[in-house]
Amino acid sequence: MFHRSQCMYMYYLLGYQVFQRSDLSLETKENMVNNTYLLALDGDIEFQPRAVLLLVDLMKKNKNLGAACGRIHPIGTDGAGGLLVWYQQFEYAVGHWFQKATEHVIGCVLCSPGCFSMFRGAALLSNNVMKTYTTKSEVARHFVQYDQGEDRWLCTLMLQQGWKVEYSAASDSYTHCPEGFNEFYNQRRRWVPSTMANILDLLADYKQTVKNNDNISMPYILYQMLLMIGTILGPGTIFMMMTGAFNAAFKI
């Protein structure tokens, strides 16, 4: 799980080490935060140094790149797994690899997963990014959007401020995915509502987002609208809603 503290610690560290120092010029401070990167990881993630270097290379090539993510491979505890693991491998291939590659080509990646992603210090210090990110949830909608998918919400804030998010298919990492239905269901119960809430937030403010972000166009917004409709009507979402309803009604 992506924890806010991963970015909050860096945020406060940069604020103290850079902006509180009077012996540095403004240009030096800007160079420091632009060339400071935060690698966010899950405890069970496996990767090689080359995967990190590829993300660093992306950051160096594009100063407007706020975050970058690699290709995540779900695996079982023994490196293999049963039917549920195999299903998630297929799901990641379609919903993660292909979708993020498509977003990367036609516009901008909407979410850089917190299990293996790199963030630029300057993006975290942007106006209304980390300040808004640390907002405490007080209503149900905010709880879904803020607390159930922190990585996606952070990326939404960066996109709205004009930063770009990219995907590197050559940067491979491996995560131990759920192997039991209860764990799998609880994970997707967090992911799916958060994904929908953040995309709706982005679409609701699409005019300002298109104005601020050169990587997001009106055709791309239309693509995301159609994708949202397909997600709502998809069998996975319907199954999750039915399972949740039966669980709430009959305490299964």
ChimeraX attribute file (.defattr): number of C-alpha atoms within 10 A of each C-alpha:
attribute: neighborCount
match mode: 1-to-1
recipient: residues
	/A:1	16
	/A:2	20
	/A:3	16
	/A:4	17
	/A:5	10
	/A:6	14
	/A:7	20
	/A:8	16
	/A:9	11
	/A:10	17
	/A:11	19
	/A:12	13
	/A:13	12
	/A:14	20
	/A:15	14
	/A:16	11
	/A:17	10
	/A:18	19
	/A:19	16
	/A:20	10
	/A:21	11
	/A:22	8
	/A:23	9
	/A:24	12
	/A:25	11
	/A:26	12
	/A:27	8
	/A:28	12
	/A:29	16
	/A:30	15
	/A:31	11
	/A:32	15
	/A:33	19
	/A:34	20
	/A:35	14
	/A:36	14
	/A:37	21
	/A:38	16
	/A:39	19
	/A:40	21
	/A:41	18
	/A:42	16
	/A:43	10
	/A:44	12
	/A:45	15
	/A:46	16
	/A:47	14
	/A:48	11
	/A:49	8
	/A:50	12
	/A:51	19
	/A:52	19
	/A:53	12
	/A:54	19
	/A:55	24
	/A:56	18
	/A:57	10
	/A:58	18
	/A:59	24
	/A:60	13
	/A:61	9
	/A:62	10
	/A:63	14
	/A:64	16
	/A:65	21
	/A:66	26
	/A:67	31
	/A:68	26
	/A:69	31
	/A:70	25
	/A:71	23
	/A:72	23
	/A:73	20
	/A:74	25
	/A:75	20
	/A:76	17
	/A:77	14
	/A:78	7
	/A:79	11
	/A:80	11
	/A:81	16
	/A:82	11
	/A:83	9
	/A:84	16
	/A:85	22
	/A:86	16
	/A:87	12
	/A:88	19
	/A:89	18
	/A:90	14
	/A:91	13
	/A:92	17
	/A:93	17
	/A:94	12
	/A:95	13
	/A:96	19
	/A:97	18
	/A:98	13
	/A:99	14
	/A:100	26
	/A:101	19
	/A:102	14
	/A:103	20
	/A:104	18
	/A:105	12
	/A:106	15
	/A:107	21
	/A:108	23
	/A:109	25
	/A:110	25
	/A:111	28
	/A:112	26
	/A:113	25
	/A:114	23
	/A:115	24
	/A:116	26
	/A:117	23
	/A:118	25
	/A:119	25
	/A:120	23
	/A:121	22
	/A:122	24
	/A:123	26
	/A:124	27
	/A:125	18
	/A:126	16
	/A:127	13
	/A:128	14
	/A:129	20
	/A:130	20
	/A:131	13
	/A:132	13
	/A:133	17
	/A:134	14
	/A:135	10
	/A:136	11
	/A:137	13
	/A:138	8
	/A:139	8
	/A:140	9
	/A:141	13
	/A:142	15
	/A:143	14
	/A:144	21
	/A:145	24
	/A:146	23
	/A:147	17
	/A:148	22
	/A:149	25
	/A:150	22
	/A:151	22
	/A:152	24
	/A:153	27
	/A:154	25
	/A:155	26
	/A:156	23
	/A:157	24
	/A:158	25
	/A:159	28
	/A:160	22
	/A:161	19
	/A:162	22
	/A:163	24
	/A:164	26
	/A:165	27
	/A:166	25
	/A:167	27
	/A:168	18
	/A:169	16
	/A:170	12
	/A:171	21
	/A:172	19
	/A:173	19
	/A:174	19
	/A:175	20
	/A:176	20
	/A:177	20
	/A:178	20
	/A:179	18
	/A:180	11
	/A:181	10
	/A:182	9
	/A:183	12
	/A:184	15
	/A:185	15
	/A:186	11
	/A:187	15
	/A:188	15
	/A:189	16
	/A:190	15
	/A:191	17
	/A:192	18
	/A:193	17
	/A:194	25
	/A:195	21
	/A:196	17
	/A:197	19
	/A:198	23
	/A:199	22
	/A:200	16
	/A:201	16
	/A:202	22
	/A:203	18
	/A:204	11
	/A:205	11
	/A:206	17
	/A:207	13
	/A:208	14
	/A:209	23
	/A:210	20
	/A:211	14
	/A:212	15
	/A:213	17
	/A:214	14
	/A:215	19
	/A:216	22
	/A:217	18
	/A:218	12
	/A:219	11
	/A:220	16
	/A:221	19
	/A:222	12
	/A:223	14
	/A:224	18
	/A:225	15
	/A:226	11
	/A:227	13
	/A:228	17
	/A:229	11
	/A:230	12
	/A:231	16
	/A:232	13
	/A:233	11
	/A:234	11
	/A:235	11
	/A:236	13
	/A:237	17
	/A:238	13
	/A:239	11
	/A:240	14
	/A:241	13
	/A:242	12
	/A:243	14
	/A:244	15
	/A:245	13
	/A:246	11
	/A:247	11
	/A:248	10
	/A:249	9
	/A:250	7
	/A:251	8
	/A:252	9
